[in-house]
Amino acid sequence: MKNLLENIEEILLMGPGPSCVPPQVYAALSRKTLGHLDPYFLDIMEELKEMLRRIMNTKNNLTIPISGTGSAGMEACFVNLVEPGDRVLIITNGVFGMRMQDVAGRLGAKVDALEFAWGTPAVPEAVEKKIRQDSYKIVAVVHAETSTGVKNPVAEIGALLKGSDTIYLVDTVTSLGGIEVMMDDWNIDALYSGTQKCLSCPPGLAPLSFSDKAMAKLNGRKTKVPNWYLDMTLIANYWGKNRVYHHTAPVNMIYGLYEALFVILEEKPDKVFRRHRESHLALVDGLKNLGLKMLVDEPYRLPMLNAVCVPDGVDELALRRRLRSEFKIEIGAGLGPLAGKIWRVGLMGHTSRKENVARFVAALQEVLRKK
Ligand SMILES: Cc1ncc(COP(=O)(O)O)c(C=O)c1O
């Protein structure tokens, strides 16, 4: 019998995630599986929570990884914090803001969308006007919009909500580990992320944190959380002192995330962010030399997700296929209205290195030359 796993190629992952995984994280994933209630595993869980707090810059007690990918983190935030009829404002300028609208709407929230053009950031003055005009139980935004490469002004929006009763919910799936995230300073109440982007762990966990204000909203619910698996009141009992069984924790994924955070904290977050910035600038430079343009205006660009305009006359799918087959490099396509118009070039986590940028730019030049 042929085993397909024996023929997996080494691909340079320069798409919108997953990113390349460092050897230490692969090694951690293959360590011996412990019982999910084992006392040594408890120590690993406690340290993991502390490392997540450090990378998120929060003191929140409930800071844990949810079993599931980034979307499970999104679902966990909304399902615990939305009650039917709650007014929710979703600031939207890409696919993931739209996904938030879908998730919140399914829970019976009265969803308002404040829309900004794809490829441009949310404008704090417009958000201010909207929240002065209407009162919302939750305001939600995506920090790093992976579908467009735009960074939204999360800190500025948080400042507008300071001292209010509104819960501020932020998606940091693509930002965490690649740019600064200051959960407490930015007044964020509910934050989720994913392991497969700048944390450079395979997909499978969604780090999440709730502030005291979010916990008060959760504990004050009139109705039960309508999803048993993601009910934070139950999950908190497993990750807290009582260690009450809820579901079997994905033990080896937790080792992987532990190691991924360990690697980032050892390198030092500031240095990691600088590495992301420098490789992004090197990429922009290389692309410019090839005559290519970026979708997003410079001040709003994300370092880890670069939206590159497809030049006229280039078959974008054929180019991606050749990069994958001839050069062993993966990049991403545009989504929704940007399909066919952009490539999404990820420089996330372990991938974000100048040597990878140089390899990609050289490959791109070759493919464009022979088109
Ligand atoms: C900003 C953002 N939010 C949420 C998600 C969903 O995460 P996942 O695909 O891991 O479920 C993604 C995935 O790309 C994302 O980029």
Ligand as a Chemical Component Dictionary entry (heavy atoms), coordinates in Angstrom:
data_LIG
# 
_chem_comp.id                   LIG 
_chem_comp.type                 NON-POLYMER 
_chem_comp.pdbx_formal_charge   0 
_chem_comp.three_letter_code    LIG 
# 
loop_
_chem_comp_atom.comp_id 
_chem_comp_atom.atom_id 
_chem_comp_atom.alt_atom_id 
_chem_comp_atom.type_symbol 
_chem_comp_atom.charge 
_chem_comp_atom.model_Cartn_x 
_chem_comp_atom.model_Cartn_y 
_chem_comp_atom.model_Cartn_z 
_chem_comp_atom.pdbx_ordinal 
LIG C1 C1 C 0 -8.572  37.552 9.526  1  
LIG C2 C2 C 0 -9.053  36.135 9.552  2  
LIG N1 N1 N 0 -10.043 35.797 10.381 3  
LIG C3 C3 C 0 -10.501 34.543 10.449 4  
LIG C4 C4 C 0 -9.966  33.536 9.665  5  
LIG C5 C5 C 0 -10.492 32.155 9.747  6  
LIG O1 O1 O 0 -9.525  31.290 10.223 7  
LIG P1 P1 P 0 -9.493  29.742 9.848  8  
LIG O2 O2 O 0 -9.417  29.629 8.367  9  
LIG O3 O3 O 0 -8.277  29.267 10.562 10 
LIG O4 O4 O 0 -10.737 29.136 10.394 11 
LIG C6 C6 C 0 -8.918  33.846 8.798  12 
LIG C7 C7 C 0 -8.328  32.817 7.924  13 
LIG O5 O5 O 0 -7.636  33.090 6.982  14 
LIG C8 C8 C 0 -8.452  35.179 8.745  15 
LIG O6 O6 O 0 -7.446  35.513 7.926  16 
# 
loop_
_chem_comp_bond.comp_id 
_chem_comp_bond.atom_id_1 
_chem_comp_bond.atom_id_2 
_chem_comp_bond.value_order 
_chem_comp_bond.pdbx_ordinal 
LIG C1 C2 SING 1  
LIG C2 N1 SING 2  
LIG C2 C8 DOUB 3  
LIG N1 C3 DOUB 4  
LIG C3 C4 SING 5  
LIG C4 C5 SING 6  
LIG C4 C6 DOUB 7  
LIG C5 O1 SING 8  
LIG O1 P1 SING 9  
LIG P1 O2 DOUB 10 
LIG P1 O3 SING 11 
LIG P1 O4 SING 12 
LIG C6 C7 SING 13 
LIG C6 C8 SING 14 
LIG C7 O5 DOUB 15 
LIG C8 O6 SING 16 
# 
